[in-house]
Amino acid sequence: MLIKDVAQSLCIHPFMLSRWRKQVRDGELVGDPPPLEPQEAAELQRLRDVERQFKRLQMEHDLLKKLSGLPPNER
């Protein structure tokens, strides 16, 4: 992802994002991320669980397609 795309999604000028990145690299800008609200933390955990389940289902689907023995154009 390009700096300009990230900056645009955050509604800031790309120069500011580049400046902050340089400050972090140089050790001038440090800090801990703000604490998450319980609802946000729960939503992030739910999203991680859904992504993990999706990856597992994709792998199972691919495996079943391979084991079905059908030619690729008939799957």
RARARA-V278039 format. One record per backbone hydrogen bond with DSSP energy under -1.0 kcal/mol. NH is the residue of the N-H (numbers start at 1). CO is the residue of the C=O. E is the energy in kcal/mol with one decimal. If there is no record, write none. Layout:
# RARARA-V278039
nh = <NH,NH>
co = <CO,CO>
e = <E,E>
This chain:
# RARARA-V278039
nh = <6,7,8,9,10,12,17,18,19,20,21,22,23,24,25,26,27,28,29,41,42,43,44,45,46,47,48,49,50,51,52,53,54,55,56,57,58,59,60,61,62,63,64,65,66,67,68,74>
co = <2,3,4,5,6,7,13,14,15,16,17,18,19,20,21,22,24,23,23,37,38,39,40,41,42,43,44,45,46,47,48,49,50,51,52,53,54,55,56,57,58,59,60,61,62,63,64,71>
e = <-2.1,-3.1,-2.3,-2.1,-1.5,-2.5,-1.4,-2.5,-2.6,-2.6,-2.4,-2.2,-2.4,-2.3,-2.5,-2.5,-1.1,-2.3,-1.5,-2.6,-2.3,-2.2,-2.6,-2.1,-2.3,-2.4,-2.3,-2.3,-2.4,-2.6,-2.4,-2.4,-2.6,-2.3,-2.0,-2.5,-2.4,-2.2,-2.5,-2.5,-2.6,-2.4,-2.6,-2.3,-2.1,-2.4,-1.3,-2.1>
